[in-house]
Amino acid sequence: MTEKEYTERRAALVGQAKKINKKFFPRCVKAKLRQIARLENEYRGIDYETRKNELYNEWFNKTDKQ
């Protein structure tokens, strides 16, 4: 997988996850986040479980500072 393919695939997954209403469909969002973590594990060698948990915290335990 080239860097361009990785970037395009990750952007597509993030876009899909953002379109899902996480208030009503949290399991669908988590499924997309698992796909992102799997992709990063495959491309960058980042630990899957660690990255998955980081993404869950990032998307579901956000405190908006605006």
C-alpha positions as CSV (number, residue, x, y, z in Angstrom):
1,M,0.0,0.0,0.0
2,T,1.4,3.4,-1.0
3,E,1.2,6.5,1.1
4,K,-1.4,7.9,-1.3
5,E,-3.6,4.8,-1.1
6,Y,-3.3,4.9,2.7
7,T,-4.2,8.6,2.9
8,E,-7.2,8.2,0.5
9,R,-8.5,5.1,2.4
10,R,-8.1,6.8,5.8
11,A,-9.8,10.0,4.6
12,A,-12.7,7.9,3.2
13,L,-13.1,6.1,6.5
14,V,-13.0,9.3,8.6
15,G,-15.5,10.9,6.3
16,Q,-17.9,7.9,6.7
17,A,-17.5,8.0,10.4
18,K,-18.2,11.7,10.6
19,K,-21.4,11.3,8.6
20,I,-22.8,8.8,11.1
21,N,-24.9,10.3,13.9
22,K,-22.9,8.9,16.9
23,K,-25.7,9.7,19.3
24,F,-28.0,7.2,17.7
25,F,-25.5,4.8,16.0
26,P,-22.4,4.6,18.3
27,R,-21.7,1.0,17.3
28,C,-21.5,2.0,13.7
29,V,-19.0,4.8,14.5
30,K,-17.0,2.4,16.6
31,A,-16.9,-0.1,13.7
32,K,-15.4,2.6,11.5
33,L,-12.9,3.6,14.2
34,R,-11.8,-0.1,14.4
35,Q,-11.3,-0.1,10.6
36,I,-9.2,3.1,10.9
37,A,-7.1,1.5,13.7
38,R,-6.7,-1.7,11.6
39,L,-5.6,0.4,8.6
40,E,-3.0,2.3,10.7
41,N,-1.8,-1.0,12.2
42,E,-1.3,-2.4,8.7
43,Y,0.4,0.7,7.2
44,R,2.3,2.3,10.1
45,G,2.7,-0.7,12.5
46,I,0.9,1.1,15.3
47,D,-0.5,-1.3,18.0
48,Y,-4.1,-2.0,17.1
49,E,-5.6,-2.1,20.6
50,T,-3.8,1.0,21.7
51,R,-4.8,3.0,18.7
52,K,-8.4,1.8,18.8
53,N,-8.7,2.9,22.4
54,E,-7.1,6.3,21.6
55,L,-9.6,6.8,18.8
56,Y,-12.5,5.8,21.0
57,N,-11.4,8.4,23.6
58,E,-10.8,11.0,21.0
59,W,-14.3,10.6,19.4
60,F,-16.4,9.8,22.4
61,N,-14.8,11.5,25.4
62,K,-14.2,14.9,23.8
63,T,-14.6,18.1,25.8
64,D,-15.3,20.8,23.4
65,K,-13.1,23.9,24.0
66,Q,-14.5,26.6,21.9
